[in-house]
């Protein structure tokens, strides 16, 4: 799955989360570019990212900040 | 549109000047897309040969601009335009995975941020060469990843200079102490001193420091971490 995320770094807040299937890669890239043009110009807080993962759970594990999961909230712990 | 080192570097120069008009964003996107096929090939190889779950990402525009400004490097030389991240349970698994990746990519450049930390950041990064392109693979332990996420949150809210040695001193100190505590815990594991008491003692320290750092980040506001 491919995910395009619009994140406000200053507020630590995900503003948009759009999911694409693996066959919709070019649509996902177009969406990222469209959002970058809308939000990136001169706005240091805005971040548009394109991530790819097997599924949402795997994505949450490696990129928890976009789900507001920063410490020990997501799944298994390994102290 | 043809991509040559010169055209890529000219693009980088304009980004460094913080010119982010629409044609430039189109050009940057074209450059980033040139990594897609290679990135997916590397991901498939790692997943199929090593049975690991790794996620891909291509570097965001603000991150590329920040790196160009910070490191005064050329855009064509940036090695993490496209990358993968794997989070493994502990340092033993990290070492094992590192060796397994090297069987697939014997010439990979290893950047071991566990021995040479970057302002508290610890992980193993590998720069893999595939189809004449550089792809960065980050291998983090769960603990290293927790630290990186807290540090990222702090940098987002308090300023990205925190990740590069500047910024609020109390926050830098707390992040540094947490990083050292994690290193000590991981050294214990490597040395075979992984018992329940060490684990419980470390968990207390980890949670206390994490809570403290969240307090600093949000200036004493109630934070949302569990125990």
Interface residues (C-beta under 8 A of the other chain):
Chain A: X9 X10 X12 X25 X29 X32 X33 X36 X37 X40 X41 X42 X44 X46 X47 X48 X49 X50 X51 X52 X53 X54 X58 X59 X61 X62 X63 X64 X65 X68 X70 X71 X72 X73 X77 X78 X79
Chain B: X20 X21 X22 X25 X26 X29 X33 X36 X40 X43 X53 X55 X56 X57 X58 X60 X61 X62 X63 X85 X86 X87 X89 X90 X141 X142 X143 X145 X146 X149 X150 X152 X153 X156 X157 X185 X199 X202 X203 X206 X207 X210 X214 X224 X225 X226 X227
